[in-house]
Amino acid sequence: MAVVLLLAAISLTDPRIGPAEAVVAPRDGYGFAVGAPMTWMSDMDADRELDAVARTGATWLRVFVDWNRIEPMPGAYDWGYLDHWVNGATERGLKVLAMVSYTPDWARTPGSYFSAPPVEPAVFASFLSTVVKRYGDRISSWEVWNEPNVPIFFGYLDDRAARYTELLKAAYPAIKAVQPHSTVLAAGMSRAFAPDAPPTFVEAMYALGAKGFFDAIAMHPYVYPAGLAVDDHNGWSDVERVRQLMIDNGDGGKKIWMTEIGAPTAAATPGGVSQQEQARQITDVLAKAAHTDYSGPVFIYSIRDIDTADVADDQDNFGALLTSDWQPKAAAEVLTR
């Protein structure tokens, strides 16, 4: 069943997006993801972004729990930025999905990339126990890592599926021991072609014994630049393939959470789209998820551009609601209540 959000009249230059259009969202709602910028953003800027989210129909916020930043030395914790985002989301009536990732120097192989997993999965499990104890009164949904199917986000390892499954097997019981009724997500999978394609990675996870160590699977079905109808990077079609793998492995009752969707408005990049097309792709994927019976919440990445003027860097231009100088983008007009 879809939740239909009827919005006030809008005036976008794209004629395909008409006035008073209805945005269709999944039954479990939608929200926003921020990523790494939340770890260095000022509290004032964080509050402005949270206020922008609160003006939309969003009911969720995905926060990045950066282990590397929070525990720079064993047992020495800095909760500052995370407290601010979690409390700010809660005060605005937003549910929180916590995505926990990235290893401190002291816990990973010397000289390895920051995204490499820890040498000992039990050390990660111990950190998760600490996090869940601290935030368990405000957070009950946990995503274990981010995009481990692609080299850059899992330390450029060759055996990523095996190492990630090992990590998940340690993380799941650690979270459940503290919060038995929590929802634990296997990491959001980046769209990618073989050999890193999400279905290939998930199939390997099942073969390695991952079944029983997650309550849902996360995916990142980006469909830029050509959009959902073309889906030239298999952003959505890989969701459907992963869904079939779940059914084949007896997990048909579990959902797929779309923990990142969106498109960059970086005009000078091959994947860049207009603001109007960004709005179109976001609403198309929200509607697609709403018309499946297995979709959990959907998260739009991100709230604000990092540097709107840098039209040659797509990573700086994923903001859906705001430019870097706080001007509203086309998707904000569509999503604002």
C-alpha positions in Angstrom: 0.0 0.0 0.0 1.4 3.4 -0.9 1.2 6.5 1.2 0.2 9.4 -1.0 1.5 12.9 0.0 -0.6 15.6 -1.7 1.5 18.7 -2.0 0.8 22.4 -2.6 1.1 23.7 -6.2 4.7 23.9 -7.5 6.2 25.7 -10.3 9.1 23.8 -11.9 10.5 24.6 -15.3 10.2 20.9 -16.4 6.7 20.6 -17.9 6.5 16.9 -17.0 6.2 17.8 -13.3 2.9 19.5 -13.1 1.3 21.5 -10.3 -0.1 19.8 -7.2 1.6 16.6 -8.1 1.3 13.7 -5.6 4.5 12.2 -4.4 4.0 8.5 -3.7 6.1 7.1 -0.9 6.6 3.6 0.5 4.3 2.5 3.3 7.3 2.5 5.7 8.1 6.1 4.7 11.1 7.9 3.3 13.9 10.0 4.7 17.3 11.5 4.0 20.9 10.4 4.3 23.8 12.8 4.8 27.0 10.7 4.9 30.5 11.9 5.8 29.8 15.7 5.9 27.8 15.3 9.1 31.0 14.4 10.9 32.6 17.8 10.2 29.6 20.1 9.8 29.0 22.8 12.4 26.0 22.3 14.8 24.4 25.4 13.2 24.6 24.0 9.7 23.4 20.6 10.9 20.3 22.3 12.5 19.6 24.1 9.3 19.7 20.9 7.3 17.5 19.1 9.9 15.0 21.9 9.6 15.0 21.5 5.9 14.2 17.8 6.3 11.5 18.6 8.8 9.7 20.8 6.2 9.3 17.8 3.9 7.2 14.6 4.3 10.2 12.7 5.5 9.9 10.5 8.6 13.5 9.1 8.7 17.1 10.2 8.9 20.1 7.9 8.2 23.0 8.9 10.3 26.6 7.9 9.8 28.3 6.4 12.8 31.9 6.8 11.9 33.8 4.4 14.2 37.1 5.9 13.0 36.0 9.3 14.3 34.2 8.2 17.4 36.8 5.9 18.9 40.2 7.2 17.8 41.9 5.3 20.6 40.7 2.1 22.2 38.1 3.0 24.8 38.3 6.8 24.2 35.1 8.0 22.7 34.0 11.3 21.1 30.3 11.3 20.7 29.9 15.0 19.9 28.7 15.2 16.3 26.6 12.0 16.6 24.8 13.1 19.7 23.9 16.3 17.9 22.4 14.6 14.8 20.6 11.9 16.7 19.1 14.3 19.2 18.2 16.8 16.5 16.5 14.1 14.5 14.6 12.8 17.5 13.5 16.3 18.5 12.0 16.8 15.0 10.1 13.6 15.1 12.4 11.7 12.7 13.2 8.0 13.2 16.9 7.2 12.9 18.7 4.5 10.9 22.3 4.3 12.1 24.8 3.2 9.5 28.0 2.1 11.3 31.2 1.9 9.3 35.0 2.6 8.9 37.7 1.4 11.1 40.2 3.4 13.4 43.9 3.0 12.6 44.5 1.0 15.7 41.9 -1.7 14.8 42.8 -2.4 11.1 45.8 -3.7 9.3 48.7 -1.2 9.4 48.8 0.8 6.2 45.4 -0.3 5.0 42.8 2.1 3.6 40.4 3.8 6.1 37.4 1.8 4.8 39.1 -1.6 5.5 37.4 -3.8 8.0 39.0 -4.5 11.4 41.5 -7.2 11.8 39.3 -8.7 14.5 35.5 -8.6 13.9 35.0 -9.1 17.6 36.4 -5.6 18.2 33.8 -4.1 15.9 31.1 -6.1 17.7 32.3 -4.6 21.0 32.0 -1.1 19.5 28.5 -1.8 18.3 27.5 -3.0 21.7 28.7 0.3 23.2 26.8 2.3 20.5 23.6 0.4 20.9 23.7 0.8 24.7 24.2 4.6 24.3 21.5 5.2 21.7 19.1 2.3 22.2 16.4 4.5 23.6 16.4 6.5 20.3 17.6 4.1 17.6 16.4 0.6 16.9 17.5 0.3 13.2 21.2 -0.5 12.4 22.9 -0.8 9.1 26.2 -2.7 9.2 28.7 -0.9 6.9 28.3 0.9 3.6 28.7 -0.5 0.1 31.2 -3.3 0.9 30.6 -4.8 -2.6 32.8 -2.1 -4.2 36.6 -1.9 -3.5 36.8 1.7 -2.3 34.4 1.2 0.6 35.9 -2.1 1.9 39.6 -1.5 1.9 40.3 -2.6 -1.7 40.2 -6.2 -0.5 39.9 -9.1 -2.9 37.8 -11.3 -0.6 35.2 -8.7 0.3 32.2 -10.9 0.4 33.9 -13.3 2.8 35.3 -10.6 5.0 32.0 -8.7 5.1 30.0 -11.9 6.0 32.5 -12.5 8.8 31.9 -9.0 10.0 28.1 -9.3 9.8 28.2 -12.6 11.7 29.9 -10.8 14.6 27.8 -7.6 14.4 24.3 -9.2 14.4 24.5 -11.1 17.7 26.2 -8.2 19.4 23.4 -5.8 18.5 20.7 -8.3 19.3 22.2 -9.1 22.7 21.7 -5.4 23.7 18.5 -4.7 21.7 16.7 -8.0 20.9 13.9 -6.3 18.9 16.2 -4.1 16.8 16.3 -4.3 13.0 19.7 -5.1 11.6 20.4 -4.4 7.9 23.1 -6.0 5.8 25.0 -3.1 4.2 23.6 -1.0 1.4 25.0 -2.3 -1.9 26.4 0.1 -4.4 25.2 -0.3 -8.0 28.0 -1.9 -9.9 28.7 -4.3 -12.7 30.4 -7.7 -12.5 32.3 -8.8 -10.5 31.0 -6.3 -7.9 27.3 -6.4 -8.9 25.0 -6.6 -5.8 23.4 -9.9 -6.8 26.9 -11.5 -7.1 27.8 -10.2 -3.7 24.6 -11.2 -2.0 24.7 -14.7 -3.6 28.2 -15.1 -2.2 27.1 -13.9 1.2 24.4 -16.6 1.3 26.9 -19.2 0.2 29.1 -18.1 3.1 26.4 -18.5 5.7 25.0 -15.0 6.0 21.4 -16.2 6.3 20.1 -15.6 9.8 22.5 -12.7 10.5 20.4 -9.8 9.1 16.7 -8.8 9.3 16.7 -6.9 6.0 19.0 -6.1 3.1 19.9 -2.6 2.1 20.4 -1.4 -1.5 21.4 1.8 -3.3 19.3 1.9 -6.5 20.6 5.0 -8.1 19.2 5.4 -11.6 21.1 8.4 -12.9 21.8 9.6 -15.5 19.1 8.1 -17.8 16.4 7.5 -15.2 14.4 4.5 -14.0 12.8 3.6 -17.4 16.3 3.1 -18.9 18.1 1.8 -15.7 21.3 1.5 -17.7 23.4 0.8 -14.6 21.0 -1.8 -13.2 20.2 0.3 -10.2 16.7 -1.0 -9.9 16.9 -4.3 -11.8 19.6 -5.5 -9.3 17.1 -4.8 -6.5 14.8 -7.2 -8.2 17.5 -9.8 -8.7 18.5 -9.5 -5.0 14.9 -9.9 -4.0 14.7 -13.2 -6.0 17.9 -14.4 -4.2 16.2 -13.7 -0.9 13.2 -15.7 -1.9 15.3 -18.5 -3.2 17.1 -18.6 0.2 14.0 -18.6 2.3 14.2 -14.9 3.2 11.1 -13.8 1.2 9.5 -12.3 4.3 12.4 -9.9 4.8 12.4 -6.4 3.2 14.9 -4.4 1.2 15.6 -0.9 2.5 16.7 1.6 -0.1 19.2 3.4 2.0 20.5 5.7 -0.8 18.8 7.1 -3.9 19.2 10.3 -5.8 21.2 11.9 -8.6 24.0 14.5 -8.9 23.3 17.9 -10.4 26.9 18.4 -11.6 26.5 19.7 -15.1 30.1 19.0 -16.2 30.1 15.3 -15.3 28.8 12.4 -17.4 26.3 11.5 -14.8 25.1 15.0 -14.0 21.4 15.8 -14.5 19.3 19.0 -14.2 17.6 19.8 -10.9 14.3 19.0 -12.5 15.5 15.6 -13.6 16.9 15.0 -10.2 13.5 15.6 -8.7 11.9 13.3 -11.3 14.3 10.5 -10.6 13.8 10.8 -6.8 10.0 10.7 -7.1 10.1 7.9 -9.7 12.1 5.6 -7.4 9.9 6.5 -4.4 6.9 5.5 -6.4 8.5 2.3 -7.7 9.4 1.3 -4.1 5.8 2.2 -3.0 4.4 -0.3 -5.5 6.4 -3.3 -4.3 5.5 -5.4 -1.3 9.1 -5.8 -0.1 10.4 -2.2 0.1 11.3 -0.8 3.5 12.0 2.9 4.0 13.8 4.8 1.2 16.5 7.4 1.9 17.4 10.3 -0.4 21.1 11.1 -0.6 21.6 13.9 0.4 20.1 17.0 2.0 22.5 19.8 0.7 25.2 20.1 -1.9 28.8 20.1 -0.6 29.9 22.6 -3.3 27.3 23.6 -5.9 29.9 25.7 -7.8 32.1 22.6 -8.5 30.1 21.4 -11.5 32.9 19.0 -12.4 32.5 16.9 -9.2 29.3 14.8 -9.0 30.0 13.9 -5.3 29.7 17.6 -4.4 26.2 17.9 -5.9 23.9 15.2 -4.6 21.9 17.6 -2.4 18.2 17.2 -3.1 16.8 20.0 -1.0 19.5 22.7 -0.9 22.5 24.1 -2.8 25.7 24.6 -0.8 24.6 28.3 -0.2 21.2 27.2 1.1 19.1 27.9 -1.9 16.2 25.5 -2.5 16.5 23.0 -5.3 13.7 21.7 -7.5 13.2 18.5 -5.5 12.7 20.6 -2.4 9.6 22.2 -4.1 8.3 18.7 -4.8 8.9 17.2 -1.4 8.1 20.1 0.9 4.7 19.8 2.6 
